[in-house]
Amino acid sequence: MADQQQISVSPVNDKAALKAFVDIAYDLNASDPAWVPPLRAEVYEMFNPAKNPFYGHATVQPMIARRGGKVVGRISAHIDHLALTQPVDQGMGPGTGNFGMFEAADEAVARALLNAAEQWLRDQGMTRALGPLSLSIWDEPGLLTFGHDRPPIIMMGHHNAAYQGWIERAGYTVAKKLLSYELPIVEGFSPLVQRIVAAGRKNERIRLRKVDKSRFDEDAATILAILNDAWGENWGFVPITDEEVAYIGKKLRPLVREDLIMIAEYDGRPVAFLMTLPDINTVTAPLNGSLFPFGWAKLLWWLRTCRSPSVRVPLMGVVKDLQNTRMAAQLAFMLIETIRVEAVKNYGTVRGEIGWVLEDNQGMNAIADAIESKVNREYLIYEKPL
């Protein structure tokens, strides 16, 4: 391990430092064929308090590490003040701060960065570090620890396999495991699932509808209401604010395909939803983080034609009063099957991913098993007392 005394960690407090913070990820991951470079503009916006509504309820301090004047790593330390109000037994709660955006050239750099983030959190009165979260629990939670052999799908993280050992040797233990499932979708599901779906379609009290982009804000609010109700007691839950819904909706709107996001109603009441996104990573991966000079044209063409061999289900939910009932499973299967058919027919999709799913989410894992999906990635969220 390199001499840690040669490493300095400093806060990002100007444009030059922020550029170094953004660029180091591209430098350190350049040789990894599975890493998908994010668009630099997206990373800059993430750390712009005037644009990112996360700052409306969070305090964020990005940092960079240097050795001999050369930038060799980065980390963010941050506190989500909404997370501090959540019950301790749900994973967050008073005293819990976070780290994220973690990249390091070697273990000595990793240790220096983690030490600096921990000290910043202590100085803010925190008693526990939880991470990596980049930045919100709703963004890219966890460290990839299984599934490094292929590029990640839309809005999923990819990390150097060495990071796991570096973080664990720094005194962190596993707080929660998150799973991602994949499955081929061209052939359809088992006869049992098809019978459940068919029975649901005969029930006149159940109605599935596509989202309507002409009233997208209204449908986004409906989805948020279901999500906050459905996930309110889940581990790691932090409420999504109205400002974040508007922000996310604006950013995702170009990706939204009305037939890939559906809401289920029971007796006219919205009770479940499933969001599916086409995999834009297949287009952005070769751009190395920049839309110039020709990236814009490629991206706009893809958004217009949107042939997507892979899709991801990042979010789904059923209202709390229907959870753990047969109706919840039936609604989930109906939504999955309906969107599966649309994805294959309209976008040439051959595979889907569902994730993240909490390892101990018995209902969702049972659904994943029923549609014969397999775990293809695992992410770990770590914790450490301060």
C-alpha positions, 0 to 999 in steps of 0.5 A: 500500500502506498504511503498515505502521508503522500495523499491529500484530500481537499473539498471541491469548492471551485470549477477547476476542482469540480472538473477534476472531480468529474474527470477522474472517473473517466481516467480510472475506468478507461480500461474497463470495457464494461464501464459506461461513461456517463454524460459529463453534463449529467454529472455536473448537473448532479452537483449544481444546487441550482438544478438538482432538487436533492440539495433542497433537503441535503448537504453535500460535500464532494472531495478529491484526492491528490498524490504528488499533485495528481488527482487520484480519486474522489468521494462525496460526503452528504447528509440527506436531512429527510433520511434523518427523520426516518425510523432507525429500523428502516435503515436511515434515521438520526445520525446517518450520513452518506458517502458516494461517487467513490473512485480511487486509484488504489487502496491507500487513496481509498482509505484516505478518501473514506477517512476524509468523508467520515471526518466530515460527517463527524463534524456535521454531528453524524454517528454512522456512515452509510454508502455508497449512495450516489447521491440519493437512495433513489439514484445509484445505491450500492457498490457492484459486487457481482456482475462486473462482466457486462455493461450496466443497463440504464441508471445502474452503477458499475464499479471496480471489483477491487473496491469491495475489499478496500471498503471492507478493510476500512471497517465497513460491514454490509447493511443491505444487499440489492439484487438485479434480475434479468430474463429473456422476454420474447417467449413469454411466461409460464402457463401458471403466470398466464392463467393468473394474468388471464383471470385478472383480465376478466375482472371488470374491476381491474383496468390497466392504462398507459401513461399519457404524455399529454398529462404526464405531470398528473400521471407522475404525481399518481405514480409518486403517490403509489410509490410513497405509499407502497415503499413507505416501510421499506428499508432505506426509504426516503420520501421523494419530494414534489420538486424531485418528481418534477425534475425526474419527470423532466429528465426522463420525459424523452425516454418515456414510452407510453406503452412501457409505463402503466398504471393499474386501477381497481374500482377506478382507484390507482393502486399499482404501477410499473415503470420500464425504461429503454436502455439508453446506455447502448447509445451513450456508451461509445460517446465517452461522456460527450454529446459533441460533435456527433453524439447529439445526432446519434442520441436524437435518432435513437430517441426517435426510433427507440429500438432497444434490445434491453429494457429495465424496470427500475420501479414498481409498486402496489399500495400498502393495503393490497400488499401480501394479497393475491391481488397484489401478485395478480396486478404485478403479473398483469403489468409485467406481461402487458409491458413485455408484449409491448416491448417485444412488439414495438421496440424489438426487445429481447431481454429485461432487467428488474432492479434494484430489489432488496434481498429480503423483499419476499414478495418481489423476489417471489415474483422474480422467481415466478417469471423465471428470472435470474440474479445478474448483479448484486450491489452492497450498501455498507455501514460503519459507526463513526 
